[in-house]
Amino acid sequence: MPEHETKEKKSRYTPSQAKAAKRYLTENVEDIKIRVRKGEKMKYKEAAANAGESLNTFIIKAMNERIEKENLL
């Protein structure tokens, strides 16, 4: 089997890096789950990619823009 086809998947992080990343996320980030109609997810992902952003960044920017535009906070 060629070297690039090994069965074992290598982690991007060392165990200590993974632990630190998990701790950071636990202490500093909250999750929000949204539901969209079938087929809409790809539309949003494409729009985000076209804007050069992750889907997460794209959605956060859209929410913040609406909050500012409509003076909701």
C-alpha beads as a LAMMPS data file, in Angstrom:
LAMMPS data file: protein, C-alpha beads

73 atoms
72 bonds

1 atom types
1 bond types

-500.0 500.0 xlo xhi
-500.0 500.0 ylo yhi
-500.0 500.0 zlo zhi

Masses

1 110.0

Atoms # bond

1 1 1 0.000 0.000 0.000
2 1 1 1.475 3.411 -0.935
3 1 1 2.455 5.667 1.944
4 1 1 -0.334 8.185 1.222
5 1 1 -2.954 5.414 1.462
6 1 1 -2.333 4.292 5.024
7 1 1 -5.341 3.061 6.948
8 1 1 -4.544 5.183 9.967
9 1 1 -5.767 8.762 9.726
10 1 1 -3.281 11.254 11.140
11 1 1 -4.587 13.995 13.397
12 1 1 -3.967 17.619 12.488
13 1 1 -3.142 18.294 16.127
14 1 1 -0.995 16.762 18.809
15 1 1 -3.002 15.519 21.815
16 1 1 -2.020 18.602 23.842
17 1 1 -3.021 20.947 20.983
18 1 1 -6.370 19.171 20.669
19 1 1 -6.920 19.506 24.425
20 1 1 -6.089 23.228 24.309
21 1 1 -8.389 23.790 21.318
22 1 1 -11.235 21.962 23.066
23 1 1 -10.710 24.012 26.235
24 1 1 -10.676 27.256 24.216
25 1 1 -13.941 26.351 22.464
26 1 1 -15.592 25.362 25.751
27 1 1 -14.594 28.620 27.437
28 1 1 -15.051 31.107 24.585
29 1 1 -17.566 29.891 22.013
30 1 1 -21.273 29.037 21.949
31 1 1 -22.999 26.980 19.270
32 1 1 -26.174 27.923 17.423
33 1 1 -27.927 25.364 15.255
34 1 1 -30.106 26.593 12.398
35 1 1 -32.406 24.660 10.096
36 1 1 -32.898 25.457 6.431
37 1 1 -34.990 23.893 3.700
38 1 1 -33.399 21.104 1.685
39 1 1 -31.178 22.537 -1.010
40 1 1 -30.736 25.879 0.750
41 1 1 -27.585 24.827 2.589
42 1 1 -25.618 24.498 -0.651
43 1 1 -26.860 27.902 -1.805
44 1 1 -25.558 29.510 1.382
45 1 1 -22.266 27.597 1.236
46 1 1 -21.735 28.703 -2.371
47 1 1 -22.530 32.326 -1.533
48 1 1 -20.083 32.215 1.377
49 1 1 -17.384 30.676 -0.819
50 1 1 -17.996 33.327 -3.485
51 1 1 -17.518 35.967 -0.781
52 1 1 -14.273 34.257 0.272
53 1 1 -15.688 33.409 3.699
54 1 1 -16.625 30.374 5.719
55 1 1 -20.327 29.670 6.064
56 1 1 -20.054 30.559 9.753
57 1 1 -18.498 33.972 9.047
58 1 1 -20.998 34.648 6.260
59 1 1 -23.995 33.961 8.525
60 1 1 -22.585 35.968 11.448
61 1 1 -21.924 38.963 9.182
62 1 1 -25.454 38.749 7.754
63 1 1 -26.981 38.694 11.245
64 1 1 -24.839 41.604 12.444
65 1 1 -25.660 43.667 9.347
66 1 1 -29.397 43.201 9.940
67 1 1 -29.054 44.096 13.620
68 1 1 -27.266 47.328 12.682
69 1 1 -29.508 48.192 9.720
70 1 1 -32.727 47.741 11.690
71 1 1 -31.308 49.093 14.964
72 1 1 -32.383 45.939 16.784
73 1 1 -29.977 46.302 19.721

Bonds

1 1 1 2
2 1 2 3
3 1 3 4
4 1 4 5
5 1 5 6
6 1 6 7
7 1 7 8
8 1 8 9
9 1 9 10
10 1 10 11
11 1 11 12
12 1 12 13
13 1 13 14
14 1 14 15
15 1 15 16
16 1 16 17
17 1 17 18
18 1 18 19
19 1 19 20
20 1 20 21
21 1 21 22
22 1 22 23
23 1 23 24
24 1 24 25
25 1 25 26
26 1 26 27
27 1 27 28
28 1 28 29
29 1 29 30
30 1 30 31
31 1 31 32
32 1 32 33
33 1 33 34
34 1 34 35
35 1 35 36
36 1 36 37
37 1 37 38
38 1 38 39
39 1 39 40
40 1 40 41
41 1 41 42
42 1 42 43
43 1 43 44
44 1 44 45
45 1 45 46
46 1 46 47
47 1 47 48
48 1 48 49
49 1 49 50
50 1 50 51
51 1 51 52
52 1 52 53
53 1 53 54
54 1 54 55
55 1 55 56
56 1 56 57
57 1 57 58
58 1 58 59
59 1 59 60
60 1 60 61
61 1 61 62
62 1 62 63
63 1 63 64
64 1 64 65
65 1 65 66
66 1 66 67
67 1 67 68
68 1 68 69
69 1 69 70
70 1 70 71
71 1 71 72
72 1 72 73
